[in-house]
Amino acid sequence: MSRLQPKLELIQQLRSEIMGYLGAASAFDERVAKKLKLSRGDMRWLDLLGREGSMTAGQLAEGSGLTTGAVTFLLDRLEEAGMVVRRRDPDDRRRVWVELTPAAHKRLHQTQAPIQAEMRALAQQFKDEELAIVRDFMRGAKEVFQRQIKGESGDPTGSSGANRGREGPVG
């Protein structure tokens, strides 16, 4: 057996684990969204605001690919749910800043604290060098997805191969 065969098997196992991780993460996100009485889309924007901090409505539109009208509708819903607040920019009244409310921070933290604690405990089982390898792989995988979203790496629909669209990450 060639040295290539074990690597191909490892890549297939990695692909399977990534797909399982994505499925489990998606199911978790769905559960959190239901608990907060929000949609998965709402959760994506809250996550973005949580990671990036205050953003303008225009930045949200640009980053999401949504129209400004759709972002306004989204923000109306999230504001009504007490999750975001809009503030006029004092230097440019046309600009509106959006940020999570303290209550939203608290609700999101409460739903995510248990999984964060378990993930920290899991990470403690690995050496720093091993975690750096995983981090680098995940960063590269994220960049692959981002290039596909932007259309920089060919056709993400897989029109050049019948099974390509069903293969998923790494393979």
NORRASUL-V567971 format. One record per residue. PSI is psi in whole degrees, -180 to 180 (none if undefined). Layout:
psi
PSI
PSI
//
This chain:
psi
137
163
-22
-37
-50
-35
-42
-41
-42
-40
-41
-40
-41
-46
-46
-42
-39
-44
-40
-41
-47
-40
-44
-42
-40
-43
-39
-47
-40
-43
-45
-44
-45
-42
-37
0
44
169
165
-37
-43
-43
-37
-43
-35
-40
-44
-47
-36
-37
-40
-21
-162
137
155
158
-37
-40
-39
-42
-47
-45
-24
-18
5
158
162
-33
-42
-39
-40
-45
-46
-47
-36
-46
-47
-34
-42
-33
-2
20
-29
161
143
137
133
140
125
-23
-21
97
-16
-22
135
126
141
136
158
145
159
-38
-38
-45
-46
-47
-43
-41
-43
-37
-25
-14
-45
-42
-35
-41
-44
-39
-38
-44
-41
-46
-31
-18
-8
151
157
-43
-38
-42
-37
-37
-45
-45
-47
-40
-47
-38
-46
-41
-41
-43
-35
-48
-43
-40
-39
-43
-41
-7
24
-9
40
-166
110
-11
-9
30
-16
-6
133
-38
-5
-42
-20
-6
-35
-171
149
48
none
//
